[in-house]
Amino acid sequence: MSNFKLGFVGAGFISKFQAKAMTQIRGVDLAGVHALKGAEELADYAKKSGLGDCVVYGSVAELCKNVDAVAIFAPNFARIQIMQEIVDAVKAGAALKGIICEKPLGRTIPEAQQLVDLAKEANLPTAYFENQIHMKGIRAQMEQLAPVQASMGPLALARSAEEHAGPHEGWFWDPTRQGGGVLSDMGCHSIAVGWYVLTPIGKPATFLQPVAVSAVTSLLKWGIPKYRKQLLDRMGVDYGKVPAEDFATGMVTFKNPETDQLVQAQFTNSWMYDKQGLRLLMDGLGPGYAFELNSLRSPLEVFIGDDAAEAMADSETALEKATASRGLLAVETNEADLYGYVDEIEDAVKCFKEGKDGFLNFAYGAEITKLCQAAYMSAEKGKTVDLTDTATLEELKTYQSLISQGRGAEILHVG
Ligand SMILES: NC(=O)c1ccc[n+]([C@@H]2O[C@H](COP(=O)([O-])OP(=O)(O)OC[C@H]3O[C@@H](n4cnc5c(N)ncnc54)[C@H](O)[C@@H]3O)[C@@H](O)[C@H]2O)c1
């Protein structure tokens, strides 16, 4: 049987990571790529890494005609346009078996809904990429704790954090293009993984009903004049005028519809985590049992003293968003696998071959967008958002956060 042909729209940071993940999966080729920048380099990598004869296409339509499934790995602000082009290509005869979209599905609830509606128009299976739910560590703790959960009851509290020192491209920092700050960018991961680990084993990912969200958003580092200037010089974004939050934390309360039990997922996200590099920290507490996962606790550390620092190789090969190249450094040898990219691609391809949605579909992605937007609304209003209140749900349908409108200065403290 010939290999499944995957095509990427976008050839930046996540595309490179996902291509690396694909080298660890059998039966899938990176058959094509379309991007405004970086496509040739990615195609070269694919060819050299045994991912097949990757072709650079000049349009989304051409790509769709030549692959089995297409993955949207382009920036948040380009989602709708790219999705529309995919749907048009399908209507014109492209025989796709599925569409993948990276997080966040939309920058607002209407945008996420538009993605869901467009996929329905094309009548195609979808996979929403939330890698943390596919992390082997997350799946393994569930497997280990399943018998304990069956006798003691499910987890009652989950805490999830994703933090690093800040994104790699200017558009992430611009709230009007990205959809907000760190809450929009990484809160979606932490809220999703919190919801997932709290879900009783064997129940669907949306079994627990979200009933309330409370959050705060703050600008703790990148609003200070010295760092604001660094951001302007490095990323071309002026937080004096158009700030976004570099820290967000909050709580989502869920109800178990069978038992009425309330459980809570706390999330914490920052772009001001000035430690070794990216850290994912998740824990869960149930009656009489618990789990904890810390992605920075690697079995491998290296030490580089001051005298040797000049000879250091690229520190990002050791760890995503690494901030240091000397001292005691954590090294993760297979980040594409650690963070769940390998398993999420494997799942999507397997499901598309069977003619069905991935483990998480676009409708699920739209639910995550709703929870993130409810968190922005809570932070703006300074109160808990009640998701059982019909007037609030109606307000959320058209809500756009002040921060994403470029009006962050109205609620964030710019130093
Ligand atoms: N799951 C994760 O951990 C994770 C990590 C990083 C990024 N992401 C998500 O992946 C997406 C891409 O992020 P990134 O870091 O790769 O961004 P990036 O800026 O590094 O790369 C974006 C790529 O898309 C291309 N592009 C831009 N506009 C385009 C258009 N209209 N048509 C075709 N190509 C276009 C660019 O040329 C570039 O190749 C974002 O939605 C981001 O939220 C997810």
The ligand as an SDF file (V2000), in Angstrom:
LIG
                    3D

 44 48  0  0  0  0  0  0  0  0999 V2000
    1.1060   23.1030   19.0670 N   0  0  0  0  0  0  0  0  0  0  0  0
    2.1320   23.8710   19.3050 C   0  0  0  0  0  0  0  0  0  0  0  0
    2.8720   23.6330   20.2420 O   0  0  0  0  0  0  0  0  0  0  0  0
    2.4160   25.0370   18.4070 C   0  0  0  0  0  0  0  0  0  0  0  0
    3.6930   25.6170   18.4420 C   0  0  0  0  0  0  0  0  0  0  0  0
    3.9560   26.6940   17.5980 C   0  0  0  0  0  0  0  0  0  0  0  0
    2.9590   27.1720   16.7540 C   0  0  0  0  0  0  0  0  0  0  0  0
    1.7150   26.5830   16.7540 N   0  0  0  0  0  0  0  0  0  0  0  0
    0.6490   27.1030   15.8770 C   0  0  0  0  0  0  0  0  0  0  0  0
    1.0170   26.8380   14.5270 O   0  0  0  0  0  0  0  0  0  0  0  0
    0.6750   27.9260   13.6710 C   0  0  0  0  0  0  0  0  0  0  0  0
    1.9190   28.4140   12.9270 C   0  0  0  0  0  0  0  0  0  0  0  0
    2.8800   28.8630   13.8650 O   0  0  0  0  0  0  0  0  0  0  0  0
    4.4530   28.8950   13.5450 P   0  0  0  0  0  0  0  0  0  0  0  0
    5.1420   29.0370   14.8470 O   0  0  0  0  0  0  0  0  0  0  0  0
    4.8460   27.8030   12.6450 O   0  0  0  0  0  0  0  0  0  0  0  0
    4.5400   30.2880   12.7510 O   0  0  0  0  0  0  0  0  0  0  0  0
    5.7610   30.8240   11.8620 P   0  0  0  0  0  0  0  0  0  0  0  0
    5.5710   32.2850   11.7650 O   0  0  0  0  0  0  0  0  0  0  0  0
    7.0430   30.2650   12.3850 O   0  0  0  0  0  0  0  0  0  0  0  0
    5.5080   30.1470   10.4210 O   0  0  0  0  0  0  0  0  0  0  0  0
    4.3640   30.4310    9.6630 C   0  0  0  0  0  0  0  0  0  0  0  0
    4.4880   29.8610    8.2710 C   0  0  0  0  0  0  0  0  0  0  0  0
    3.2590   30.1140    7.5530 O   0  0  0  0  0  0  0  0  0  0  0  0
    3.5530   30.7950    6.3350 C   0  0  0  0  0  0  0  0  0  0  0  0
    2.4140   31.6540    5.9800 N   0  0  0  0  0  0  0  0  0  0  0  0
    2.0290   32.8270    6.5310 C   0  0  0  0  0  0  0  0  0  0  0  0
    0.9060   33.2790    5.9420 N   0  0  0  0  0  0  0  0  0  0  0  0
    0.5820   32.3720    4.9930 C   0  0  0  0  0  0  0  0  0  0  0  0
   -0.4530   32.2880    4.0440 C   0  0  0  0  0  0  0  0  0  0  0  0
   -1.4030   33.2060    3.9480 N   0  0  0  0  0  0  0  0  0  0  0  0
   -0.4580   31.2320    3.1950 N   0  0  0  0  0  0  0  0  0  0  0  0
    0.4980   30.2640    3.2790 C   0  0  0  0  0  0  0  0  0  0  0  0
    1.5060   30.3050    4.1760 N   0  0  0  0  0  0  0  0  0  0  0  0
    1.5390   31.3390    5.0300 C   0  0  0  0  0  0  0  0  0  0  0  0
    4.8440   31.5450    6.6130 C   0  0  0  0  0  0  0  0  0  0  0  0
    5.4850   31.8870    5.4050 O   0  0  0  0  0  0  0  0  0  0  0  0
    5.5980   30.5000    7.4240 C   0  0  0  0  0  0  0  0  0  0  0  0
    6.1570   29.5330    6.5680 O   0  0  0  0  0  0  0  0  0  0  0  0
    0.0440   28.9750   14.5710 C   0  0  0  0  0  0  0  0  0  0  0  0
   -1.3450   28.8760   14.4880 O   0  0  0  0  0  0  0  0  0  0  0  0
    0.5060   28.6060   15.9740 C   0  0  0  0  0  0  0  0  0  0  0  0
   -0.4470   28.9670   16.9710 O   0  0  0  0  0  0  0  0  0  0  0  0
    1.4480   25.5210   17.5480 C   0  0  0  0  0  0  0  0  0  0  0  0
  1  2  1  0
  2  3  2  0
  2  4  1  0
  4  5  1  0
  4 44  2  0
  5  6  2  0
  6  7  1  0
  7  8  2  0
  8  9  1  0
  8 44  1  0
  9 10  1  0
  9 42  1  0
 10 11  1  0
 11 12  1  0
 11 40  1  0
 12 13  1  0
 13 14  1  0
 14 15  2  0
 14 16  1  0
 14 17  1  0
 17 18  1  0
 18 19  2  0
 18 20  1  0
 18 21  1  0
 21 22  1  0
 22 23  1  0
 23 24  1  0
 23 38  1  0
 24 25  1  0
 25 26  1  0
 25 36  1  0
 26 27  1  0
 26 35  1  0
 27 28  2  0
 28 29  1  0
 29 30  1  0
 29 35  2  0
 30 31  1  0
 30 32  2  0
 32 33  1  0
 33 34  2  0
 34 35  1  0
 36 37  1  0
 36 38  1  0
 38 39  1  0
 40 41  1  0
 40 42  1  0
 42 43  1  0
M  CHG  2   8   1  16  -1
M  END
$$$$
